[in-house]
Amino acid sequence: MSTTYHMVHYRRFDFDETVLKGKTLEALCRDALNTENGTSKLWARPEDRVFDVKDGDGRRIFLNKVADLSEAVFGELCLAQAKDLQALLKMEPTEVELSNLTTATVYDLEESEAPRGSEFIRGLAYWLAIGNHVLFVKTHSMTPELLRRYLDWLLKSRGAVIDPSLVFELNAEFDKTATAGDIGEIRNLRVSGKSAPQAISIPEEAETKEVKTSRRIADKFAQMQQAVPLVEAIFGKKRANSLVESLGPEEYLAVEASVKVRGRRTEESRKKFQAIANDLADESDAKVQIEGKDGRIVDGDAILRTRMPFHLPFDGSNLLEFDNVADQLQEVYARFVKDGKIKA
């Protein structure tokens, strides 16, 4: 079985429960898909599940496969483009004169429209709504904003299960203090603002191998009095003084320092960098961004995401197996809940 890795993204639907009468996003999606036109429910009418992006490019989003998983709603969104052309190589060699000096044998490059009754797919999104949580995998030109716009249309216009005047948002960031978990082992940390900008990058490594590790403190822009000693150390005192004397009234020195720690990473050093990250995250005068295995934290707000393996129908396929994606997204949800990153 061939597999591929994709990033699973997390969003949360935040809204006044009293306005929605206590219904979750999952329940609202189910209600919308249960709406009838007199003969059948929306589950059975793919032609009525098509959303026109209305961007002038003829793009439309199809909610193709969609399933009620009892404890979640899971669907496949296809971003298609009408009257689109696909570039193709015609695999028949042709000898052509490319210039006065060059005659070459090439394959003809041509453009073709999709066969009648078909449209080219420009992007895919597999999404899972469980409670007020949304987890999704996207490919190519599909974006989180297009997913949000589709669900907004599904609930307001197609299903008419929420007031069209309500603002429908899927939040990527939420207060990390609202949960007990963290984002896993730190991979990267950046601080900017009044504090000197810093970055610590921790490459991923296998636990059983001895590998070269680099932790870099980059982009450390010092004030003039901090920069001069560093410039003197690099260029010598005489050259440093000459440089300082040449500066105009609006000029000042800024030093970008890079410090690397090489060698086998120890448990002690691992804990030390975790402690540094925690201390910097509490700085009130700086913007802090921490990248971890399962997401990132920016100024105290968490953005959850994690990479997962997915089955392909066959080698080289651009599609993912529908049932496998459903299982993997539920697995990520269960893991985030168990680790305290989100609340069920």
HUPE-V900215 format. One record per backbone hydrogen bond with DSSP energy under -0.5 kcal/mol. NH is the residue of the N-H (numbers start at 1). CO is the residue of the C=O. E is the energy in kcal/mol with one decimal. If there is no record, write none. Layout:
<<NH;CO;E> <NH;CO;E>>
This chain:
<<4;310;-2.3> <6;308;-2.1> <8;306;-3.3> <9;7;-0.6> <9;136;-2.8> <10;304;-1.6> <11;134;-2.6> <12;171;-2.0> <13;132;-3.1> <14;12;-0.7> <15;13;-0.5> <17;15;-0.5> <19;16;-0.8> <20;16;-1.5> <21;18;-0.7> <22;17;-3.8> <23;20;-1.7> <26;131;-2.3> <28;24;-2.3> <29;25;-2.6> <30;26;-2.1> <31;27;-2.6> <32;28;-2.5> <33;29;-2.2> <34;30;-1.1> <35;32;-1.1> <37;40;-1.6> <42;35;-1.6> <43;33;-1.4> <44;41;-1.7> <45;42;-1.7> <48;45;-1.6> <49;46;-1.4> <50;47;-0.5> <51;49;-0.5> <51;61;-2.8> <53;51;-0.6> <53;59;-1.9> <54;59;-0.6> <60;80;-2.6> <61;51;-3.0> <62;60;-0.5> <62;78;-2.7> <63;49;-1.4> <63;61;-0.5> <64;62;-1.3> <64;76;-2.0> <67;74;-3.2> <69;67;-0.7> <69;72;-2.8> <71;69;-2.3> <73;129;-2.3> <74;67;-2.6> <75;127;-2.4> <76;65;-2.7> <77;125;-3.5> <78;62;-2.5> <79;123;-3.2> <80;60;-3.1> <80;78;-0.8> <81;120;-1.4> <82;58;-2.0> <84;81;-0.7> <86;112;-2.6> <88;110;-3.7> <90;88;-0.6> <90;108;-3.0> <91;89;-0.8> <92;90;-2.6> <94;106;-3.0> <96;94;-0.6> <96;104;-3.2> <98;96;-0.7> <98;102;-1.9> <99;102;-1.7> <103;101;-0.5> <104;96;-2.6> <106;94;-2.9> <106;104;-0.6> <108;90;-0.8> <108;92;-0.6> <110;88;-2.7> <110;108;-0.6> <112;86;-2.4> <114;84;-0.6> <118;115;-2.0> <120;81;-0.6> <122;79;-3.8> <122;120;-0.5> <123;79;-1.0> <124;139;-0.9> <125;77;-2.0> <126;137;-2.6> <127;75;-2.2> <127;125;-0.6> <128;135;-2.5> <129;73;-2.9> <130;128;-0.6> <130;133;-2.6> <133;130;-2.0> <134;11;-2.7> <135;128;-2.0> <136;9;-2.0> <137;126;-2.1> <139;124;-2.5> <141;122;-2.3> <142;139;-1.9> <147;143;-1.7> <148;144;-2.5> <149;145;-2.7> <150;146;-2.2> <151;147;-2.3> <152;148;-2.5> <153;149;-2.2> <154;150;-2.9> <155;151;-2.4> <156;152;-2.1> <157;153;-1.5> <158;153;-2.4> <159;154;-2.8> <161;155;-2.8> <162;155;-1.3> <166;163;-1.9> <168;166;-0.6> <169;167;-0.7> <171;12;-2.8> <171;169;-0.5> <174;302;-1.2> <176;300;-2.1> <178;175;-1.8> <179;176;-1.3> <180;340;-0.7> <181;340;-2.3> <187;291;-3.5> <188;291;-1.8> <189;200;-1.4> <190;289;-3.0> <191;198;-1.9> <192;287;-2.4> <194;285;-1.7> <195;285;-0.6> <198;191;-1.4> <200;189;-2.1> <202;187;-4.0> <203;201;-0.6> <203;214;-0.7> <209;206;-0.9> <211;209;-0.8> <213;263;-0.6> <216;214;-0.6> <217;259;-0.9> <218;199;-0.5> <218;216;-0.8> <221;219;-1.3> <222;220;-0.8> <226;223;-1.0> <227;223;-2.3> <228;224;-2.1> <229;225;-0.5> <230;226;-0.7> <231;227;-2.4> <232;228;-2.7> <233;229;-1.8> <234;230;-1.5> <235;231;-3.3> <236;232;-1.9> <240;236;-2.1> <241;237;-2.5> <242;238;-2.0> <243;239;-2.2> <244;240;-2.4> <245;241;-2.4> <246;242;-1.1> <247;244;-1.2> <251;248;-1.4> <257;255;-0.7> <262;260;-0.6> <270;266;-2.2> <271;267;-2.2> <272;268;-2.0> <273;269;-2.2> <274;270;-1.6> <275;271;-2.3> <276;272;-2.4> <277;273;-2.2> <278;274;-2.3> <279;275;-2.5> <280;276;-2.6> <281;277;-2.1> <282;278;-0.7> <282;279;-1.0> <283;280;-1.6> <287;192;-4.1> <288;286;-0.6> <289;190;-3.1> <290;297;-2.8> <291;188;-4.1> <292;295;-3.5> <293;185;-1.1> <294;183;-2.6> <295;292;-1.2> <296;303;-2.6> <297;290;-2.3> <298;301;-3.1> <299;288;-3.0> <301;298;-2.4> <302;174;-3.1> <303;296;-3.6> <305;294;-1.0> <306;8;-1.7> <308;6;-2.4> <310;4;-3.0> <312;2;-2.7> <317;314;-1.9> <321;311;-2.3> <325;321;-2.4> <326;322;-2.0> <327;323;-2.0> <328;324;-2.6> <329;325;-2.7> <330;326;-1.7> <331;327;-1.8> <332;328;-2.3> <333;329;-2.2> <334;330;-2.5> <335;331;-2.2> <336;332;-2.7> <337;333;-2.3> <338;334;-2.6> <339;335;-2.6> <340;337;-1.3> <341;336;-2.2> <342;336;-1.2>>
